[in-house]
């Protein structure tokens, strides 16, 4: 039952993230009738702006997010005015190709400033573990270990079920003591 509850919360939180991404695609498509392939990279720029403001400049989380929102809005207006507005009346395939190019440009921009090495976001969500019907539900949703795994139950000395975050549920049970 503990495993079911843990997987239920994981599925609900992942589903909520997918729903937000789908909502973004639908809103953009319904308002412009163009599939914007740069949507993910625009989110990437926002995430790295927040990261840079928090990690590099030491700003508090709320202030970093507020400044990021302003900078992201300015970036959106610049892209709309200089890149997308001149394409009004052009064939849809042209606009789609421009959004693909914009995607590559934004990815190169982020890679040029922050590099390609993975980075840890500064902690701003409580990391306390909640117990819900016997299942451990971390406050930040998952607790990652160095190997890239998250653990269902950190508190017990019994066998722990280990999930691989890139592959899914593993078939192995491990006996790791604290």
C-alpha positions as CSV (number, residue, x, y, z in Angstrom):
1,X,0.0,0.0,0.0
2,X,2.9,2.4,0.8
3,X,4.2,1.9,-2.7
4,X,0.8,2.6,-4.2
5,X,0.5,5.9,-2.3
6,X,4.0,6.9,-3.3
7,X,3.3,6.2,-6.9
8,X,-0.1,7.9,-6.8
9,X,1.5,11.2,-5.5
10,X,4.3,10.9,-8.0
11,X,1.8,10.3,-10.9
12,X,-0.4,13.2,-9.8
13,X,2.5,15.6,-9.6
14,X,4.0,14.5,-12.9
15,X,0.5,14.6,-14.5
16,X,0.0,18.2,-13.3
17,X,3.3,19.2,-14.9
18,X,2.3,17.6,-18.2
19,X,-1.1,19.3,-18.0
20,X,0.6,22.7,-17.7
21,X,2.9,22.0,-20.7
22,X,-0.1,20.9,-22.7
23,X,-2.1,24.0,-21.6
24,X,0.8,26.2,-22.8
25,X,0.8,24.5,-26.2
26,X,-2.9,24.8,-26.6
27,X,-3.0,28.5,-25.5
28,X,-0.2,29.4,-28.0
29,X,-1.8,27.4,-30.8
30,X,-5.3,28.8,-30.3
31,X,-4.1,32.4,-30.2
32,X,-1.6,32.2,-33.1
33,X,-2.6,29.1,-35.0
34,X,1.1,28.2,-35.1
35,X,2.9,25.4,-33.1
36,X,5.7,27.2,-31.2
37,X,8.6,24.8,-31.0
38,X,10.6,27.3,-28.9
39,X,8.2,27.0,-25.9
40,X,10.4,24.6,-24.0
41,X,13.5,26.8,-24.6
42,X,11.6,29.9,-23.4
43,X,10.9,28.0,-20.2
44,X,14.6,27.0,-20.1
45,X,15.7,30.6,-20.3
46,X,13.3,31.5,-17.5
47,X,14.6,28.7,-15.3
48,X,18.3,29.6,-15.9
49,X,17.5,33.3,-15.3
50,X,16.0,32.4,-11.9
51,X,19.0,30.1,-11.2
52,X,21.5,32.8,-12.1
53,X,19.7,35.4,-10.0
54,X,19.6,33.0,-7.0
55,X,22.9,31.2,-7.3
56,X,25.1,33.8,-8.9
57,X,23.7,37.0,-7.4
58,X,22.4,35.6,-4.1
59,X,18.9,37.0,-4.5
60,X,16.1,35.5,-2.4
61,X,13.7,33.2,-4.2
62,X,10.7,35.6,-4.4
63,X,12.8,38.4,-5.7
64,X,14.6,36.2,-8.2
65,X,11.2,34.9,-9.6
66,X,9.8,38.4,-9.8
67,X,12.8,39.8,-11.7
68,X,12.7,36.7,-13.9
69,X,9.0,37.3,-14.8
70,X,9.9,40.9,-15.8
71,X,12.9,39.8,-17.9
72,X,10.9,36.9,-19.5
73,X,8.1,39.4,-20.4
74,X,10.6,41.7,-22.0
75,X,12.2,38.8,-23.9
76,X,8.7,37.7,-25.1
77,X,7.9,41.2,-26.4
78,X,11.3,41.4,-28.2
79,X,10.8,38.0,-29.8
80,X,7.2,38.9,-30.8
81,X,8.1,42.3,-32.3
82,X,11.4,41.5,-34.0
83,X,11.0,37.8,-35.0
84,X,7.3,36.8,-35.2
85,X,5.4,39.9,-36.1
86,X,7.3,40.4,-39.4
87,X,6.1,36.9,-40.4
88,X,2.4,37.8,-40.4
89,X,0.9,36.7,-43.7
90,X,3.7,34.3,-44.4
91,X,3.1,30.6,-44.9
92,X,2.6,28.6,-41.7
93,X,5.6,26.4,-42.5
94,X,7.8,29.5,-42.5
95,X,6.7,30.5,-39.1
96,X,7.2,27.0,-37.8
97,X,10.7,26.9,-39.2
98,X,11.5,30.2,-37.5
99,X,10.3,28.9,-34.1
100,X,12.6,25.9,-34.6
101,X,15.4,28.2,-35.3
102,X,14.5,30.3,-32.3
103,X,14.6,27.2,-30.2
104,X,18.2,26.5,-31.3
105,X,19.2,30.1,-30.7
106,X,17.8,30.2,-27.2
107,X,19.4,26.8,-26.3
108,X,22.8,28.2,-27.6
109,X,22.3,31.4,-25.6
110,X,21.8,29.4,-22.4
111,X,24.7,27.0,-23.2
112,X,26.9,30.0,-23.9
113,X,26.2,31.7,-20.6
114,X,25.8,28.9,-18.1
115,X,27.5,26.0,-20.0
116,X,26.2,22.5,-20.5
117,X,27.1,20.9,-17.1
118,X,24.2,19.9,-14.9
119,X,23.6,22.4,-12.0
120,X,21.7,22.1,-8.7
121,X,19.1,24.6,-8.2
122,X,19.4,26.3,-4.8
123,X,17.0,24.8,-2.3
124,X,13.9,26.9,-1.7
125,X,11.2,24.2,-1.1
126,X,11.1,22.5,2.3
127,X,12.7,19.1,2.3
128,X,10.8,17.6,5.2
129,X,9.3,14.2,4.6
130,X,5.6,13.8,5.1
131,X,4.1,10.4,6.1
132,X,0.8,9.9,4.3
133,X,-0.9,6.5,5.0
134,X,2.5,5.0,5.6
135,X,4.1,6.3,2.4
136,X,7.0,8.8,2.6
137,X,6.2,11.9,0.5
138,X,9.0,14.4,0.5
139,X,8.1,18.1,0.7
140,X,10.1,18.7,-2.5
141,X,8.4,15.6,-4.0
142,X,11.5,13.5,-4.4
143,X,14.7,13.2,-2.6
144,X,17.6,12.6,-5.0
145,X,20.8,10.8,-4.2
146,X,24.1,11.3,-6.0
147,X,23.5,8.4,-8.4
148,X,20.3,10.0,-9.7
149,X,17.9,7.8,-7.8
150,X,15.1,8.7,-5.4
151,X,14.1,6.6,-2.5
152,X,10.6,5.7,-1.4
153,X,11.4,5.2,2.2
154,X,14.5,6.9,3.7
155,X,13.7,6.1,7.4
156,X,13.8,2.3,7.6
157,X,16.6,-0.2,7.6
158,X,14.6,-2.7,5.7
159,X,15.0,-3.2,1.9
160,X,14.3,0.0,0.0
161,X,12.7,0.2,-3.4
162,X,14.8,2.2,-5.7
163,X,13.5,4.0,-8.7
164,X,15.6,5.1,-11.6
165,X,14.4,8.6,-12.6
166,X,15.3,8.2,-16.2
167,X,14.2,4.6,-16.9
168,X,11.3,4.1,-14.5
169,X,10.7,1.3,-12.0
170,X,13.6,-1.0,-11.6
171,X,13.3,-4.7,-10.9
172,X,15.8,-4.7,-8.2
173,X,15.5,-4.3,-4.4
174,X,18.5,-3.0,-2.6
175,X,19.6,-3.4,1.0
176,X,21.4,-0.2,1.8
177,X,21.9,0.7,5.4
178,X,22.2,4.3,6.5
